[in-house]
């Protein structure tokens, strides 16, 4: 590929202006590294850019966008369309492009930056007669607990008694009534909502309709007819959307595609769109990719001006979205055939020790896959050291073989590959998780004392871990460390739904659904012990007011019963407007959560007239469904996760796209990464798998034109997908560090993080012993650990 000729600007009238712009464009391009320059040198057609972490994808794209706008003299009626994954990324790249255009002496026009859904909504809203979308429709984000999903499930059960009864019978059913009620509760509140939430999004984002699933169900052979169930739930879901005048994010994409099916409208958009630049392309679904490809075709149909930049090795959403990294890999492979693939190997984010560790982890994981292909059980790194030896079920290894390289000494961008802190990599195996936390706290204090501008983060696998770390660090180090736990804001956003669940129980305590929902909130907030809630909810009267002839409740159930009866007592003794405050204290909310509950209570009081429980429930239901409530944020701008002298505690998923000087990754045990496909005990009456994940695997086989797998094969593929993604998630976490990567696997850890006090011997993540052998200088013994 050659650079676009600067002479493309010859239509500029003044020769001196041409020369100045030409010099500025050359200077701007020269700031880029190899790989980044390939985007800037793009001059039409398709281009795939596969980039490693820290390679500067956004930087390269912003410069390339500015050069493209300048060289081709783009304007409002002929624009470059830049598509990003998140709103924050949109604001970031838009600012960079504008600054580059300003430096070039050009107006800040000729381009638009949008999220993919925002672009789709712009197209759909402009032509409601073709999109089939009411401009007044309400956007929702349905999850498993959303009332749309619950209504979908109830309607499906009513219309499909035979299929439902087959699920109730499952395996080893003796007809006992209590067990029947328990299974019905599990199906209605857990299994069927999970299938609906999973397969509807999976199928819809892949461009499949309910009729498509029905057709594919003829090729599947399982006793439960999972794809038939999925198709029925999907059909009911679509009817409920239309009935309530709701749309979801997938409907936005479908609506935009319906608009672009009109030849004249499609040509109009293609004439306005000079080219499409897409960032984070590994996270796009097939339907989203189809929309971009349609926009990128030139009006004459001769060429597709599409630049897709991504990193398949940072694909960490494929187990809960349809964004399978296979799709971007296929795009890269097709572009490579035409010599239209660029690879960004050079990365300046991290020190060499961290890059070496990340590369080792990538190659080690891919070697696992090679060993697993014949499903060897006697390899040193094979099944005996991997909890789910199912990687062989994947068609491709978890990682693309693309290693990170440090930048050369003459790199044009400043502060590349910073000097490491100490050895740059530390591997700890402390006695228990509490010792891990104490070591991290003392290390952070010392690091911040030595570097006042230093940034640090603890990356955790689950929010439960983050909450436990935060609690212990604040107890140990009080005001010595400024801590931001990102999960706190997530918990505050759940408050309206928690209040709704408890108030619905107070209103109708003998409803099994209401009782289970209230018990779930109490258990998640650790106000009652963990237990099988379906068994309790199956007979509300016996649970709340047992008689002497009823089976004896366990101690855990008695605790739960007392809590529930205290809620009912409050309903009788307190005025309605005080119930939310009472419930907030009952759930033991912390300060900012209490402030959020007060804000919610005030809003309801302002918007209700009768101050009745029924009116309160109706308003809360609206708030939860429309998601139109902002929690109180005591931390100010939560986007500032990388502030100096601040320790940010954040999940690995949310850390993607961020970086810190010092990154701590504790609790690396094999039950967390890679973990095992989990089948909750309450759903095992259907078999040793979960129907939602089996359905997902069957739908993906349809999308990839593969035969529909049976139950066992589909479950194996689901496990392989999860294993691969967990290792990619760890890779993403490791590559967030700039100067120090601190990892640990304590000898004793909890089996489940809902009970962090129950410590036991836990095997470490299998990559840890491999890294200890590979990097013995990084292993920190107990004697060498920081003295605290």
URPE-V821979 format. One record per backbone hydrogen bond with DSSP energy under -0.5 kcal/mol. NH is the residue of the N-H (numbers start at 1). CO is the residue of the C=O. Records with the same first field share a line. If there is no record, write none. Layout:
# URPE-V821979
NH: CO, CO
This chain:
# URPE-V821979
8: 5
9: 6
10: 7
12: 9
18: 14
19: 15
20: 16
21: 17
22: 18
23: 19
24: 20
25: 21
26: 22
27: 23
28: 24
29: 25
30: 26
31: 27, 28
32: 29
36: 33, 34
37: 33
39: 35, 36
40: 36
41: 37
42: 39
43: 44
47: 306
48: 340
49: 308
50: 342
51: 49, 310
52: 344
55: 52
60: 56
61: 57
62: 58
63: 59
64: 60
65: 61
66: 62
67: 63
68: 64
69: 65
70: 66
71: 67
72: 68
73: 70
74: 69
75: 78
78: 75
79: 272
80: 110
81: 79, 275
82: 80, 112
83: 81, 277
84: 114
90: 86
91: 87
92: 88
93: 89
94: 90
95: 91
96: 92
97: 93
98: 94
99: 95
100: 96
101: 97
102: 98
103: 99
104: 100
105: 102
106: 101
109: 107
112: 80
114: 82
116: 84
119: 115
120: 116
121: 117
122: 118
123: 119
124: 120
125: 121
126: 122
127: 123, 124
128: 125
130: 127
131: 127
132: 128
137: 134
138: 245
140: 247
146: 143
150: 146
151: 147
152: 148
153: 149
154: 150
155: 151
156: 152
157: 153
158: 154
159: 155
160: 156, 157
164: 160
165: 161
166: 162
167: 163
168: 164
169: 165
170: 166
171: 685
174: 172
180: 176
181: 177
182: 178
183: 179
184: 180
185: 181
186: 182
187: 183
188: 184
189: 185
190: 186
191: 186
192: 187
194: 190
195: 191
196: 192
197: 193
198: 194
199: 195
200: 196
201: 197
202: 198
203: 199
204: 200
205: 201
206: 202, 203
207: 204
208: 203
213: 209
214: 210
215: 211
216: 212
217: 213
218: 214, 215
219: 216
220: 217
225: 222
229: 225
230: 226
231: 227
232: 228
233: 229
234: 230
235: 231
236: 232
237: 233
238: 234
239: 235
240: 236
241: 237
242: 238
243: 239
244: 240
245: 241, 242
246: 241
247: 138
252: 248
253: 249
254: 250
255: 251
256: 252
257: 253
258: 254
259: 255
260: 256
261: 257, 258
262: 259
263: 261
266: 262
267: 263
268: 264
269: 265
270: 266
271: 267
272: 268
273: 269
274: 79, 272
275: 79
276: 305
277: 81
278: 307
279: 83
281: 309
283: 280
284: 281
287: 205
289: 285
290: 286
291: 287
292: 288
293: 289
294: 290
295: 291
296: 292
297: 293, 294
298: 303
301: 298
305: 296, 303
306: 45, 304
307: 276
308: 47, 306
309: 278, 307
310: 49
314: 311
315: 312
316: 314
320: 317
321: 317
324: 322
327: 324
328: 324
329: 325
330: 326
331: 327
332: 328
333: 329
334: 330
335: 331
336: 332
337: 333
338: 334, 335
339: 336
340: 335
342: 48
344: 50
345: 343
347: 405
348: 54
349: 54
351: 738
355: 351
356: 352
357: 353
358: 354
359: 355
360: 356
361: 357
362: 358
363: 359
364: 360
365: 361
366: 362
367: 363
368: 364
369: 365
370: 366
371: 367
372: 368
373: 369
375: 372
376: 371
382: 379
383: 376
385: 382
386: 383
389: 387
390: 388
393: 390
394: 391
402: 400
405: 345
411: 408
416: 413
417: 348
421: 739
422: 420
424: 421
426: 741
427: 778
428: 426, 743
429: 780
433: 748
436: 432
437: 433
438: 434
439: 435
440: 436
441: 437
442: 438
443: 439
444: 440
445: 441
446: 442
447: 443
448: 444
449: 445
450: 446
451: 447
454: 451
456: 646
457: 662
458: 648
459: 457, 664
460: 458, 650
466: 462
467: 463
468: 464
469: 465
470: 466
471: 467
472: 468
473: 469
474: 470
475: 471
476: 472
477: 473
478: 474
480: 477
481: 478
482: 645
483: 481
484: 647
485: 483
486: 484, 649
488: 485
489: 486
490: 486
491: 487
492: 488
493: 489
494: 490, 491
495: 492
498: 494
499: 495
500: 496
501: 497
502: 498
503: 499
504: 500
505: 501
506: 502
507: 503
508: 504
511: 508
512: 510
515: 511
516: 512
517: 513
518: 514
519: 515
520: 516
521: 517
522: 518
523: 519
524: 520
525: 521
526: 523
527: 522
528: 522
533: 531
536: 532
537: 533
538: 534
539: 536
540: 537
543: 539
544: 540
545: 541
550: 547
558: 554
559: 555
560: 556
561: 557
562: 558
563: 559
564: 560
565: 561
566: 562
567: 563
568: 564
569: 565
570: 566
571: 567
572: 568, 569
573: 569
574: 570
578: 575
579: 576
582: 578
583: 579
584: 580
585: 581
586: 582
587: 583
588: 585
589: 584
594: 590
595: 591
596: 592
597: 593
598: 594
599: 595
600: 596
601: 597
602: 598
603: 599
604: 600
605: 601
606: 602
607: 603
608: 604
616: 612
617: 613
618: 614
619: 615
620: 616
621: 617
622: 618
623: 619
624: 620
625: 621
626: 622
627: 623
628: 623
629: 627
631: 629
634: 632
636: 633
638: 636
640: 637
641: 639
643: 640
645: 454
646: 643
647: 482
648: 456, 646
649: 484
650: 458, 648
652: 460
655: 651
656: 652, 653
658: 655
660: 736
662: 455
663: 740
664: 457
665: 742
668: 744
669: 667
670: 763
672: 669
673: 669
675: 670
680: 678
683: 680
684: 681
686: 683
687: 684
689: 687
694: 690
695: 691
696: 692
697: 693
698: 694
699: 695
700: 696
701: 697
702: 698
703: 699
704: 700
705: 702
706: 701
714: 710
715: 711
716: 712
717: 713
718: 714
719: 715
720: 716
721: 717
722: 718
723: 719
724: 720
725: 721
726: 722
727: 723
728: 724
729: 725
730: 726
731: 727
732: 728
733: 729
734: 730
735: 731
736: 733
737: 734
738: 660
739: 661
740: 661
741: 424
742: 663, 740
743: 426, 741
744: 665
745: 428
747: 430
748: 431
749: 760
751: 758
755: 752
756: 753
758: 755
759: 757
760: 749
762: 747
765: 668
768: 765
769: 765
770: 766
771: 767
772: 768
773: 769
774: 770
775: 771
776: 773
778: 775
779: 776
780: 427
781: 779
785: 781
788: 786
